């Protein structure tokens, strides 16, 4: 629930800054109306960057890979005892 309140607070702050920019003449009006679009594009770029960064530096865990292979073999043995065909043809 705290995360939702944090998101709402950030959205309210961004909306307040946007409305303040609309009311004052510090930024041209034609540019101010495009700020929400720029914000969405910037957030999308940030999201893509974070996904790419996470994929580039994804940790490899050799011990976990061995354990996973053991679990797969146990599952195949269990299923083959139950009469399920688990051949990898």
C-alpha positions in Angstrom: 0.0 0.0 0.0 2.9 2.3 0.7 4.1 1.9 -2.9 0.8 3.1 -4.2 0.9 6.2 -2.0 4.4 6.9 -3.3 3.3 6.7 -6.9 0.3 8.9 -6.2 2.5 11.5 -4.5 5.0 11.6 -7.4 2.1 11.9 -9.9 0.6 14.7 -7.9 4.0 16.5 -7.7 4.5 16.2 -11.4 0.9 17.4 -12.1 1.5 20.4 -9.8 4.7 21.4 -11.6 3.0 21.0 -14.9 0.0 23.2 -13.9 2.4 25.8 -12.4 4.3 25.9 -15.7 1.0 26.3 -17.5 -0.1 29.2 -15.3 3.2 31.1 -15.3 4.9 32.2 -18.5 8.3 30.8 -17.8 8.0 28.2 -20.5 6.2 28.8 -23.9 2.7 27.5 -23.8 3.2 25.3 -26.9 6.1 23.5 -25.2 4.3 23.2 -21.9 1.4 21.2 -23.4 3.9 18.6 -24.7 5.5 18.0 -21.3 3.3 15.0 -20.4 4.1 13.3 -23.7 7.9 14.0 -23.1 7.5 12.5 -19.6 5.9 9.3 -20.9 8.6 9.0 -23.6 11.3 9.6 -21.0 9.8 7.0 -18.7 9.6 4.5 -21.5 13.2 5.1 -22.4 14.2 4.7 -18.8 12.2 1.4 -18.6 13.9 0.0 -21.7 17.3 1.0 -20.4 16.7 -0.7 -17.1 15.5 -3.9 -18.8 18.5 -3.9 -21.1 20.9 -3.2 -18.2 19.3 -6.1 -16.3 19.7 -8.4 -19.2 23.3 -7.4 -19.9 24.3 -8.0 -16.3 22.1 -10.9 -15.4 23.9 -13.0 -12.8 24.9 -16.5 -13.7 24.6 -19.1 -10.9 26.4 -22.3 -11.7 25.4 -24.0 -8.5 21.7 -23.2 -9.1 22.0 -24.6 -12.7 23.3 -27.9 -11.3 20.4 -28.0 -8.8 17.9 -27.2 -11.5 19.2 -30.0 -13.7 18.9 -32.4 -10.7 15.3 -31.3 -10.2 14.6 -31.8 -13.8 16.0 -35.4 -13.7 14.0 -36.1 -10.5 10.8 -34.8 -12.2 11.5 -36.9 -15.3 12.0 -40.0 -13.2 8.8 -39.3 -11.2 6.8 -38.8 -14.3 8.2 -41.8 -16.1 7.3 -44.0 -13.1 3.7 -42.7 -13.4 3.6 -43.6 -17.1 4.1 -40.2 -18.7 6.4 -40.1 -21.8 9.1 -37.5 -21.1 11.5 -38.3 -23.9 13.0 -35.3 -25.6 12.5 -36.2 -29.2 
